[in-house]
Amino acid sequence: MAKALVIYATRTNQTKGIADLVAEGMRLKGCEVTVVNVNEFDKKGVDPQVFDAIILGAATYHGEMIQTMKTFLFNLEKFSLEGKIGGAFGAYGWSGEAPGRIYDTLKNIYKMDMVAGPLMLKNPSLGGGIQMAQDYGKEIAKKLGL
């Protein structure tokens, strides 16, 4: 069974909601998914290398990615992620830079096999956000061969 890891950083739990919906979309296709708040990553002893897909999400706050995700993204270089399936998502109020920056880093620095693009939502429950987040998860699952 394919295994995916979803790691998110959030301020108001909007990004957590998106993370849960992306995970749900993957589970609907038969993927085993672990969802972790970036602040709990070290405490949980999670090893990204044992997962087939790594999906990261962060909110954009004042035009910037939340600092905990910035730090986490930098620290990911100690793991071998080349060729793993990847995705990026995030919640935003106005500008939404974080998902694109995560996406570009995973693709260009870590050489991951990314899905079509980052998922950007203002809120998981507005304007079809639930369906879009689940569909993003299903797209990742499809890339995993499910």
DSSP file (Angstrom, degrees, kcal/mol; ACC not computed):
  #  RESIDUE AA STRUCTURE BP1 BP2  ACC     N-H-->O    O-->H-N    N-H-->O    O-->H-N    TCO  KAPPA ALPHA  PHI   PSI    X-CA   Y-CA   Z-CA
    1    1 A M              0   0    0      0, 0.0    30,-0.1     0, 0.0     2,-0.1   0.000 360.0 360.0 360.0 134.9    0.0    0.0    0.0
    2    2 A A        -     0   0    0     28,-0.2    30,-2.7    49,-0.1     2,-0.4  -0.409 360.0-149.9 -67.9 143.7    1.3    3.5   -0.9
    3    3 A K  E     -a   32   0A   0     28,-0.2    49,-2.3    -2,-0.1    50,-1.5  -0.963  12.2-171.5-122.5 134.6    2.0    5.7    2.0
    4    4 A A  E     -ab  33  53A   0     28,-2.8    30,-2.4    -2,-0.4     2,-0.5  -0.942  11.2-152.1-126.2 148.0    1.8    9.5    2.1
    5    5 A L  E     -ab  34  54A   0     48,-2.4    50,-3.1    -2,-0.4     2,-0.5  -0.980   7.8-167.4-119.9 123.8    2.9   12.1    4.7
    6    6 A V  E     -ab  35  55A   0     28,-3.1    30,-2.9    -2,-0.5     2,-0.4  -0.958   7.9-177.5-112.5 120.7    1.0   15.4    4.9
    7    7 A I  E     +ab  36  56A   0     48,-2.6    50,-2.4    -2,-0.5     2,-0.3  -0.971   7.0 179.9-120.7 132.0    2.7   18.1    7.0
    8    8 A Y  E     -ab  37  57A   0     28,-1.9    30,-3.2    -2,-0.4     2,-0.4  -0.933  22.7-155.0-134.1 154.5    1.1   21.5    7.6
    9    9 A A  E     + b   0  58A   0     48,-1.9    50,-1.1    -2,-0.3     2,-0.3  -0.998  27.7 173.0-124.8 131.6    1.8   24.8    9.4
   10   10 A T        -     0   0    0     -2,-0.4    -2,-0.0    48,-0.2    48,-0.0  -0.955  32.8-172.1-140.9 154.4   -1.2   26.8   10.4
   11   11 A R  S    S+     0   0    0     -2,-0.3    -1,-0.1    55,-0.0    50,-0.0   0.711  97.4  18.3-107.8 -42.5   -2.2   29.9   12.4
   12   12 A T  S    S-     0   0    0      0, 0.0    -2,-0.0     0, 0.0     0, 0.0   0.195 107.0-105.0-119.8  13.8   -6.0   29.7   12.4
   13   13 A N  S  > S+     0   0    0      1,-0.0     4,-1.8     3,-0.0     5,-0.1   0.473  91.2 114.2  73.4   5.6   -6.5   26.0   11.5
   14   14 A Q  H  > S+     0   0    0      2,-0.2     4,-1.8     1,-0.2     5,-0.1   0.924  80.2  46.6 -67.2 -43.0   -7.6   26.8    7.9
   15   15 A T  H  > S+     0   0    0      1,-0.2     4,-2.6     2,-0.2    -1,-0.2   0.855 109.0  55.3 -68.4 -34.0   -4.5   25.0    6.6
   16   16 A K  H  > S+     0   0    0      2,-0.2     4,-2.5     1,-0.2    -1,-0.2   0.923 106.2  52.0 -60.8 -43.5   -5.1   22.1    8.9
   17   17 A G  H  X S+     0   0    0     -4,-1.8     4,-1.8     1,-0.2    -2,-0.2   0.900 110.5  47.3 -59.5 -41.6   -8.6   21.8    7.4
   18   18 A I  H  X S+     0   0    0     -4,-1.8     4,-2.7     2,-0.2     5,-0.2   0.918 110.1  53.4 -65.1 -43.2   -7.1   21.7    3.9
   19   19 A A  H  X S+     0   0    0     -4,-2.6     4,-2.4     1,-0.2    -2,-0.2   0.919 108.9  48.9 -57.7 -44.9   -4.5   19.1    5.1
   20   20 A D  H  X S+     0   0    0     -4,-2.5     4,-2.1     1,-0.2    -1,-0.2   0.874 112.5  48.0 -64.1 -37.5   -7.3   16.9    6.4
   21   21 A L  H  X S+     0   0    0     -4,-1.8     4,-2.2     2,-0.2    -2,-0.2   0.885 110.5  50.2 -72.7 -38.7   -9.2   17.1    3.2
   22   22 A V  H  X S+     0   0    0     -4,-2.7     4,-1.8     2,-0.2    -2,-0.2   0.927 112.5  48.6 -62.0 -44.1   -6.2   16.4    1.0
   23   23 A A  H  X S+     0   0    0     -4,-2.4     4,-2.6    -5,-0.2    -2,-0.2   0.897 108.6  53.6 -62.2 -40.8   -5.5   13.3    3.2
   24   24 A E  H  X S+     0   0    0     -4,-2.1     4,-2.3     1,-0.2    -1,-0.2   0.906 105.9  53.1 -61.2 -42.2   -9.2   12.3    2.9
   25   25 A G  H  X S+     0   0    0     -4,-2.2     4,-0.6     1,-0.2    -1,-0.2   0.894 111.3  46.2 -60.0 -40.7   -8.9   12.4   -0.9
   26   26 A M  H ><>S+     0   0    0     -4,-1.8     5,-2.0     1,-0.2     3,-1.0   0.907 110.9  52.3 -68.4 -41.5   -5.9   10.2   -0.9
   27   27 A R  H ><5S+     0   0    0     -4,-2.6     3,-1.9     1,-0.3    -2,-0.2   0.873 101.1  61.2 -62.6 -36.6   -7.5    7.8    1.6
   28   28 A L  H 3<5S+     0   0    0     -4,-2.3    -1,-0.3     1,-0.3    -2,-0.2   0.765 105.6  48.9 -60.8 -23.8  -10.6    7.5   -0.7
   29   29 A K  T <<5S-     0   0    0     -3,-1.0    -1,-0.3    -4,-0.6    -2,-0.2   0.342 129.6 -95.2 -97.9   5.0   -8.2    6.1   -3.4
   30   30 A G  T < 5S+     0   0    0     -3,-1.9     2,-0.3     1,-0.3    -3,-0.2   0.641  75.4 142.3  96.6  15.3   -6.6    3.6   -1.0
   31   31 A C      < -     0   0    0     -5,-2.0     2,-0.6    -8,-0.1    -1,-0.3  -0.692  50.9-128.6 -91.1 141.8   -3.6    5.4    0.2
   32   32 A E  E     -a    3   0A   0    -30,-2.7   -28,-2.8    -2,-0.3     2,-0.4  -0.806  35.6-167.5 -85.4 123.7   -2.3    5.2    3.8
   33   33 A V  E     -a    4   0A   0     -2,-0.6     2,-0.5   -30,-0.2   -28,-0.2  -0.943  20.2-165.6-125.1 135.0   -1.9    8.8    5.0
   34   34 A T  E     -a    5   0A   0    -30,-2.4   -28,-3.1    -2,-0.4     2,-0.5  -0.977  11.4-161.5-113.5 127.6   -0.2   10.3    8.1
   35   35 A V  E     +a    6   0A   0     -2,-0.5     2,-0.4   -30,-0.2   -28,-0.2  -0.943  13.8 177.1-112.8 128.2   -1.1   14.0    8.9
   36   36 A V  E     -a    7   0A   0    -30,-2.9   -28,-1.9    -2,-0.5     2,-0.3  -0.994  30.9-127.7-136.3 132.7    1.3   15.9   11.2
   37   37 A N  E >>  -a    8   0A   0     -2,-0.4     3,-2.3   -30,-0.2     4,-0.6  -0.613  30.4-125.0 -69.8 135.5    1.4   19.5   12.4
   38   38 A V  G >4 S+     0   0    0    -30,-3.2     3,-0.8    -2,-0.3     4,-0.4   0.810 110.9  60.7 -55.5 -31.1    4.9   20.8   11.6
   39   39 A N  G 34 S+     0   0    0    -31,-0.3    -1,-0.3     1,-0.2     4,-0.2   0.676 108.3  43.8 -70.4 -16.6    5.2   21.7   15.3
   40   40 A E  G <> S+     0   0    0     -3,-2.3     4,-2.1     1,-0.1    -1,-0.2   0.442  85.0  99.3-103.8  -3.7    4.8   18.0   16.3
   41   41 A F  H <X>S+     0   0    0     -3,-0.8     5,-1.1    -4,-0.6     4,-0.8   0.913  86.2  40.8 -54.7 -53.4    7.1   16.6   13.6
   42   42 A D  H >45S+     0   0    0     -4,-0.4     3,-0.6     1,-0.2    -1,-0.2   0.876 114.1  53.6 -65.6 -37.5   10.2   16.0   15.8
   43   43 A K  H 345S+     0   0    0      1,-0.2    -1,-0.2    -4,-0.2    -2,-0.2   0.832 107.4  51.5 -65.4 -32.8    8.1   14.8   18.8
   44   44 A K  H 3<5S-     0   0    0     -4,-2.1    -1,-0.2    -3,-0.2    -2,-0.2   0.622 101.3-134.0 -82.4 -13.2    6.4   12.1   16.6
   45   45 A G  T <<5 +     0   0    0     -4,-0.8     2,-0.3    -3,-0.6    -3,-0.2   0.870  38.4 175.5  64.2  37.6    9.7   10.7   15.3
   46   46 A V      < -     0   0    0     -5,-1.1    -1,-0.2     1,-0.0     3,-0.1  -0.582  21.9-153.4 -79.7 135.3    8.4   10.7   11.7
   47   47 A D    >   -     0   0    0     -2,-0.3     3,-1.9     1,-0.1     4,-0.2  -0.918   1.9-161.6-109.4 106.2   10.9    9.6    9.0
   48   48 A P  G >  S+     0   0    0      0, 0.0     3,-1.6     0, 0.0    -1,-0.1   0.757  84.2  72.0 -57.6 -24.5    9.9   11.2    5.6
   49   49 A Q  G 3  S+     0   0    0      1,-0.3    -3,-0.0    -3,-0.1    30,-0.0   0.692  88.6  60.5 -68.4 -17.8   12.0    8.7    3.8
   50   50 A V  G <  S+     0   0    0     -3,-1.9     2,-0.3     2,-0.0    -1,-0.3   0.455  92.5  85.3 -88.2   0.7    9.6    5.8    4.5
   51   51 A F    <   -     0   0    0     -3,-1.6   -47,-0.2    -4,-0.2     3,-0.1  -0.758  67.3-148.7-103.5 149.3    6.8    7.5    2.7
   52   52 A D  S    S+     0   0    0    -49,-2.3    33,-2.0    -2,-0.3     2,-0.4   0.734  87.0  30.7 -83.1 -25.6    6.1    7.4   -1.1
   53   53 A A  E     -bc   4  85A   0    -50,-1.5   -48,-2.4    31,-0.2     2,-0.4  -0.993  62.4-163.5-137.5 142.0    4.6   10.9   -1.1
   54   54 A I  E     -bc   5  86A   0     31,-2.5    33,-1.3    -2,-0.4     2,-0.5  -0.994  10.1-176.3-125.7 123.5    5.3   14.1    0.9
   55   55 A I  E     -bc   6  87A   0    -50,-3.1   -48,-2.6    -2,-0.4     2,-0.4  -0.985   5.4-166.9-124.5 126.0    2.8   16.9    0.8
   56   56 A L  E     -bc   7  88A   0     31,-2.2    33,-1.9    -2,-0.5     2,-0.4  -0.895   5.1-176.2-116.9 142.2    3.5   20.2    2.6
   57   57 A G  E     +bc   8  89A   0    -50,-2.4   -48,-1.9    -2,-0.4     2,-0.3  -0.998   6.3 166.8-138.6 142.4    1.1   23.0    3.4
   58   58 A A  E     -b    9   0A   0     31,-1.8   -48,-0.2    -2,-0.4     2,-0.1  -0.995  31.2-117.4-150.9 147.8    1.5   26.4    5.0
   59   59 A A        -     0   0    0    -50,-1.1     7,-1.4    -2,-0.3     2,-0.5  -0.461  25.8-126.3 -76.4 155.3   -0.5   29.5    5.4
   60   60 A T  E     -F   65   0B   0     31,-1.9    33,-0.5     5,-0.2     2,-0.4  -0.931  29.4-177.3-101.5 126.5    0.6   32.8    4.0
   61   61 A Y  E >   -F   64   0B   0      3,-3.2     3,-1.3    -2,-0.5    31,-0.0  -0.982  69.0 -14.3-130.2 120.6    0.7   35.5    6.6
   62   62 A H  T 3  S-     0   0    0     -2,-0.4    -1,-0.1     1,-0.3     3,-0.1   0.893 129.7 -53.2  53.0  43.7    1.7   39.1    5.7
   63   63 A G  T 3  S+     0   0    0      1,-0.2     2,-0.3    -3,-0.1    -1,-0.3   0.546 120.9  98.5  75.4   8.3    3.0   37.9    2.3
   64   64 A E  E <  S-F   61   0B   0     -3,-1.3    -3,-3.2    33,-0.0    -1,-0.2  -0.903  77.4-107.6-128.4 153.8    5.3   35.3    3.9
   65   65 A M  E     -F   60   0B   0     -2,-0.3    -5,-0.2    -5,-0.2     5,-0.1  -0.553  55.5 -89.4 -71.0 142.3    5.2   31.6    4.6
   66   66 A I    >>  -     0   0    0     -7,-1.4     4,-1.8    -2,-0.2     3,-1.0  -0.317  38.5-123.8 -54.4 135.0    4.8   30.8    8.3
   67   67 A Q  H 3> S+     0   0    0      1,-0.3     4,-2.7     2,-0.2     5,-0.2   0.826 106.5  60.3 -56.5 -38.3    8.2   30.6    9.9
   68   68 A T  H 3> S+     0   0    0      1,-0.2     4,-2.0     2,-0.2    -1,-0.3   0.873 108.5  44.9 -61.2 -35.1    7.9   27.1   11.3
   69   69 A M  H <> S+     0   0    0     -3,-1.0     4,-3.2     2,-0.2    -1,-0.2   0.874 109.9  55.1 -75.2 -36.9    7.3   25.8    7.7
   70   70 A K  H  X S+     0   0    0     -4,-1.8     4,-1.9     2,-0.2    -2,-0.2   0.948 112.3  43.6 -57.2 -48.2   10.2   27.8    6.4
   71   71 A T  H  X S+     0   0    0     -4,-2.7     4,-2.3     2,-0.2    -2,-0.2   0.922 114.5  49.6 -63.4 -45.2   12.5   26.3    9.0
   72   72 A F  H  X S+     0   0    0     -4,-2.0     4,-1.2    -5,-0.2    -2,-0.2   0.919 108.7  52.5 -60.4 -45.3   11.1   22.8    8.4
   73   73 A L  H  < S+     0   0    0     -4,-3.2     3,-0.4     1,-0.2     4,-0.3   0.892 110.4  48.3 -59.7 -41.0   11.5   23.1    4.6
   74   74 A F  H >< S+     0   0    0     -4,-1.9     3,-1.2    -5,-0.2    -1,-0.2   0.908 110.4  51.5 -64.0 -42.6   15.2   24.1    5.1
   75   75 A N  H >< S+     0   0    0     -4,-2.3     3,-1.4     1,-0.2    -1,-0.2   0.632  89.4  80.2 -73.2 -13.6   15.8   21.2    7.5
   76   76 A L  G >< S+     0   0    0     -4,-1.2     3,-2.3    -3,-0.4    -1,-0.2   0.689  70.4  83.8 -64.7 -17.1   14.3   18.7    5.0
   77   77 A E  G <  S+     0   0    0     -3,-1.2    -1,-0.3     1,-0.3    -2,-0.1   0.685  75.9  69.2 -65.0 -14.4   17.6   18.7    3.1
   78   78 A K  G <  S+     0   0    0     -3,-1.4     2,-0.3    -4,-0.1    -1,-0.3   0.585  93.8  71.6 -77.3  -7.5   18.9   16.1    5.6
   79   79 A F  S <  S-     0   0    0     -3,-2.3     2,-0.9    -4,-0.1   -32,-0.0  -0.784  87.4-120.6-106.2 152.0   16.5   13.5    4.0
   80   80 A S        +     0   0    0     -2,-0.3    -3,-0.1     1,-0.2    -2,-0.1  -0.811  46.5 153.0 -91.1 105.0   16.7   11.9    0.6
   81   81 A L    >   +     0   0    0     -2,-0.9     3,-2.2    29,-0.1    -1,-0.2   0.427  18.9 134.8-113.1  -2.4   13.5   13.0   -1.1
   82   82 A E  T 3  S+     0   0    0      1,-0.3    30,-0.2    30,-0.1    29,-0.2  -0.240  78.1  10.2 -55.7 130.5   14.6   12.9   -4.8
   83   83 A G  T 3  S+     0   0    0     28,-2.4    -1,-0.3     1,-0.3    29,-0.2   0.256  94.3 129.7  85.6 -12.0   12.0   11.1   -7.0
   84   84 A K    <   -     0   0    0     -3,-2.2    29,-2.7     1,-0.1    -1,-0.3  -0.421  68.9-100.8 -72.0 152.1    9.3   11.0   -4.3
   85   85 A I  E     -cd  53 113A   0    -33,-2.0   -31,-2.5    27,-0.2     2,-0.3  -0.510  49.5-171.4 -70.6 139.6    5.8   12.2   -5.2
   86   86 A G  E     +cd  54 114A   0     27,-1.8    29,-2.0   -33,-0.2     2,-0.3  -0.943  17.8 174.2-137.6 158.0    5.2   15.7   -3.9
   87   87 A G  E     -c   55   0A   0    -33,-1.3   -31,-2.2    -2,-0.3     2,-0.3  -0.973  11.8-154.3-153.4 162.5    2.5   18.3   -3.4
   88   88 A A  E     +c   56   0A   0     29,-0.3    31,-2.7    -2,-0.3     2,-0.3  -0.998  17.4 162.9-143.4 144.0    2.0   21.7   -1.8
   89   89 A F  E     +ce  57 119A   0    -33,-1.9   -31,-1.8    -2,-0.3     2,-0.3  -0.950   3.7 166.4-151.0 168.2   -1.0   23.6   -0.5
   90   90 A G  E     - e   0 120A   0     29,-1.5    31,-2.4    -2,-0.3     2,-0.3  -0.930  30.4-116.0 179.9 159.5   -2.0   26.4    1.7
   91   91 A A  E     + e   0 121A   0     -2,-0.3   -31,-1.9    29,-0.2     2,-0.3  -0.738  34.9 175.8 -99.4 151.8   -4.5   28.9    3.0
   92   92 A Y        -     0   0    0     29,-1.0   -31,-0.1    -2,-0.3    -2,-0.0  -0.990  31.3-153.7-153.4 158.0   -4.2   32.6    2.4
   93   93 A G  S    S-     0   0    0    -33,-0.5    -1,-0.1    -2,-0.3   -32,-0.1   0.840  88.4 -15.2 -97.4 -48.6   -6.1   35.8    3.0
   94   94 A W  S    S+     0   0    0    -34,-0.2    -2,-0.1    28,-0.0   -33,-0.1   0.724 133.0  19.8-124.0 -51.2   -4.7   38.1    0.2
   95   95 A S        -     0   0    0    -35,-0.1    -3,-0.1   -31,-0.1   -34,-0.0   0.890  65.8-156.9-105.5 -43.5   -1.6   37.0   -1.5
   96   96 A G     >  +     0   0    0    -32,-0.1     4,-0.5    -5,-0.1    -4,-0.1   0.845  33.8 148.4  75.3  37.1   -0.9   33.3   -1.1
   97   97 A E  H  >  +     0   0    0      1,-0.2     4,-2.0     2,-0.1     3,-0.4   0.827  54.5  76.1 -71.9 -31.8    2.8   33.0   -1.7
   98   98 A A  H  > S+     0   0    0      1,-0.2     4,-2.6     2,-0.2     5,-0.2   0.878  91.0  49.7 -55.0 -51.0    3.5   30.0    0.6
   99   99 A P  H  > S+     0   0    0      0, 0.0     4,-2.6     0, 0.0    -1,-0.2   0.897 112.7  48.4 -58.7 -39.3    2.2   27.1   -1.5
  100  100 A G  H  X S+     0   0    0     -4,-0.5     4,-2.7    -3,-0.4    -2,-0.2   0.886 111.7  49.0 -66.3 -39.0    4.1   28.2   -4.6
  101  101 A R  H  X S+     0   0    0     -4,-2.0     4,-2.1     2,-0.2    -1,-0.2   0.901 112.7  47.4 -68.6 -40.0    7.3   28.6   -2.6
  102  102 A I  H  X S+     0   0    0     -4,-2.6     4,-2.7    -5,-0.2     5,-0.2   0.954 112.9  49.9 -62.2 -48.7    6.9   25.2   -1.1
  103  103 A Y  H  X S+     0   0    0     -4,-2.6     4,-2.5    -5,-0.2     5,-0.2   0.932 111.5  47.3 -55.0 -51.1    6.1   23.7   -4.5
  104  104 A D  H  X>S+     0   0    0     -4,-2.7     4,-3.0     1,-0.2     5,-0.5   0.877 112.3  50.0 -62.2 -38.7    9.2   25.3   -6.1
  105  105 A T  I  X>S+     0   0    0     -4,-2.1     5,-1.9     2,-0.2     4,-1.8   0.930 112.2  46.4 -66.2 -45.6   11.5   24.2   -3.3
  106  106 A L  I  <5S+     0   0    0     -4,-2.7     6,-2.5     3,-0.2    -2,-0.2   0.899 120.4  40.2 -63.5 -39.6   10.3   20.6   -3.4
  107  107 A K  I  <5S+     0   0    0     -4,-2.5     4,-0.3    -5,-0.2    -2,-0.2   0.947 127.1  27.7 -74.7 -49.8   10.6   20.5   -7.2
  108  108 A N  I  <5S+     0   0    0     -4,-3.0    -3,-0.2    -5,-0.2    -2,-0.2   0.803 130.9  30.7 -90.8 -31.2   13.8   22.4   -7.9
  109  109 A I  I  <<S+     0   0    0     -4,-1.8    -3,-0.2    -5,-0.5    -4,-0.1   0.884 131.0  31.2 -92.9 -48.2   15.9   21.8   -4.7
  110  110 A Y  S   <S-     0   0    0     -5,-1.9    -3,-0.2   -29,-0.1    -4,-0.1   0.502  96.7-134.1 -92.4  -4.0   14.7   18.4   -3.5
  111  111 A K        +     0   0    0     -6,-0.3   -28,-2.4    -4,-0.3    -4,-0.2   0.853  42.8 167.3  57.1  40.8   14.0   17.1   -7.1
  112  112 A M        -     0   0    0     -6,-2.5     2,-1.1   -30,-0.2   -27,-0.2  -0.487  45.9-111.3 -83.2 158.0   10.7   15.6   -6.1
  113  113 A D  E     -d   85   0A   0    -29,-2.7   -27,-1.8    -2,-0.2     2,-0.1  -0.763  47.8-160.0 -89.6  94.0    8.1   14.4   -8.7
  114  114 A M  E     -d   86   0A   0     -2,-1.1   -27,-0.2   -29,-0.2   -29,-0.1  -0.405  15.6-117.6 -85.5 151.0    5.4   17.0   -8.2
  115  115 A V        -     0   0    0    -29,-2.0    -1,-0.1    -2,-0.1    25,-0.0  -0.167  58.1 -72.4 -69.2 178.4    1.7   17.0   -9.1
  116  116 A A  S    S-     0   0    0      1,-0.1    -2,-0.1   -29,-0.0    -1,-0.1   0.753  97.9 -42.1 -51.9 -36.7    0.5   19.6  -11.5
  117  117 A G  S    S-     0   0    0    -29,-0.1   -29,-0.3   -14,-0.0     2,-0.1  -0.976  73.1 -61.2-177.0 177.0    0.8   22.6   -9.2
  118  118 A P        -     0   0    0      0, 0.0     2,-0.6     0, 0.0   -29,-0.2  -0.453  43.6-125.9 -77.9 152.8    0.2   23.9   -5.7
  119  119 A L  E     -e   89   0A   0    -31,-2.7   -29,-1.5    -2,-0.1     2,-0.5  -0.880  27.7-173.0 -97.5 122.7   -3.3   24.0   -4.2
  120  120 A M  E     +e   90   0A   0     -2,-0.6     2,-0.4   -31,-0.2   -29,-0.2  -0.972   9.4 167.0-122.8 120.6   -4.2   27.5   -2.9
  121  121 A L  E     -e   91   0A   0    -31,-2.4   -29,-1.0    -2,-0.5  -103,-0.1  -0.986  34.0-151.6-131.8 141.4   -7.5   28.1   -1.0
  122  122 A K  S    S-     0   0    0     -2,-0.4    -1,-0.1     1,-0.4   -31,-0.1   0.866  92.7  -6.3 -72.9 -36.3   -8.7   31.0    1.1
  123  123 A N    >   -     0   0    0      3,-0.2     3,-1.3   -32,-0.1    -1,-0.4  -0.957  65.3-129.0-158.9 136.1  -10.7   28.6    3.2
  124  124 A P  T 3  S+     0   0    0      0, 0.0     9,-0.2     0, 0.0     6,-0.1   0.731 108.4  47.0 -65.6 -18.9  -11.4   24.9    2.8
  125  125 A S  T 3  S+     0   0    0      4,-0.2     2,-0.4     5,-0.1     3,-0.2   0.387  96.4  87.4-104.7   5.7  -15.2   25.3    3.1
  126  126 A L  S X  S-     0   0    0     -3,-1.3     3,-1.5     1,-0.2    -3,-0.2  -0.816  94.9  -4.4-106.1 144.5  -15.6   28.3    0.7
  127  127 A G  T 3  S-     0   0    0     -2,-0.4    -1,-0.2     1,-0.3    -2,-0.1   0.792 131.5 -45.4  54.4  39.2  -16.2   28.2   -3.0
  128  128 A G  T 3> S+     0   0    0     -3,-0.2     4,-2.4     3,-0.1    -1,-0.3   0.649  94.3 142.4  81.7  14.2  -15.9   24.5   -3.6
  129  129 A G  H <>  +     0   0    0     -3,-1.5     4,-2.6     1,-0.2     5,-0.2   0.841  66.0  57.0 -58.9 -37.2  -12.7   24.2   -1.4
  130  130 A I  H  > S+     0   0    0      1,-0.2     4,-2.3     2,-0.2    -1,-0.2   0.955 111.7  41.8 -59.7 -50.2  -13.7   20.9    0.1
  131  131 A Q  H  > S+     0   0    0      1,-0.2     4,-2.8     2,-0.2    -2,-0.2   0.897 114.0  52.0 -64.9 -41.4  -14.0   19.3   -3.4
  132  132 A M  H  X S+     0   0    0     -4,-2.4     4,-1.9     2,-0.2    -1,-0.2   0.905 111.4  46.8 -63.9 -41.0  -10.8   21.0   -4.6
  133  133 A A  H  X S+     0   0    0     -4,-2.6     4,-1.9     2,-0.2    -2,-0.2   0.917 114.0  47.1 -68.0 -42.9   -8.8   19.8   -1.7
  134  134 A Q  H  X S+     0   0    0     -4,-2.3     4,-2.2    -5,-0.2    -2,-0.2   0.912 111.6  51.7 -63.5 -41.3  -10.1   16.2   -1.9
  135  135 A D  H  X S+     0   0    0     -4,-2.8     4,-2.3     2,-0.2    -1,-0.2   0.866 106.1  54.5 -63.6 -35.8   -9.4   16.3   -5.7
  136  136 A Y  H  X S+     0   0    0     -4,-1.9     4,-1.9     2,-0.2    -1,-0.2   0.919 108.7  48.9 -62.8 -43.1   -5.9   17.4   -5.0
  137  137 A G  H  X S+     0   0    0     -4,-1.9     4,-2.3     1,-0.2    -2,-0.2   0.893 110.3  50.6 -61.7 -40.4   -5.4   14.4   -2.7
  138  138 A K  H  X S+     0   0    0     -4,-2.2     4,-2.4     2,-0.2    -2,-0.2   0.863 107.0  54.7 -66.1 -35.7   -6.9   12.1   -5.4
  139  139 A E  H  X S+     0   0    0     -4,-2.3     4,-1.9     2,-0.2    -1,-0.2   0.896 109.2  47.7 -63.6 -40.4   -4.4   13.6   -8.0
  140  140 A I  H  X S+     0   0    0     -4,-1.9     4,-1.4     2,-0.2    -2,-0.2   0.928 111.0  50.9 -64.5 -45.2   -1.6   12.7   -5.6
  141  141 A A  H  <>S+     0   0    0     -4,-2.3     5,-2.6     1,-0.2     4,-0.2   0.892 108.3  52.5 -60.1 -40.2   -3.0    9.2   -5.2
  142  142 A K  H ><5S+     0   0    0     -4,-2.4     3,-1.7     4,-0.3    -1,-0.2   0.905 106.1  52.9 -62.6 -41.0   -3.2    8.8   -9.0
  143  143 A K  H 3<5S+     0   0    0     -4,-1.9    -1,-0.2     1,-0.3    -2,-0.2   0.789 105.2  56.5 -64.6 -26.6    0.4    9.8   -9.3
  144  144 A L  T 3<5S-     0   0    0     -4,-1.4    -1,-0.3    -3,-0.2    -2,-0.2   0.477 125.8-105.3 -80.8  -3.1    1.2    7.1   -6.8
  145  145 A G  T < 5       0   0    0     -3,-1.7    -3,-0.2    -4,-0.2    -2,-0.1   0.652 360.0 360.0  88.6  17.5   -0.6    4.6   -9.1
  146  146 A L      <       0   0    0     -5,-2.6    -4,-0.3    -6,-0.1    -5,-0.1   0.424 360.0 360.0 -97.7 360.0   -3.8    4.2   -7.1
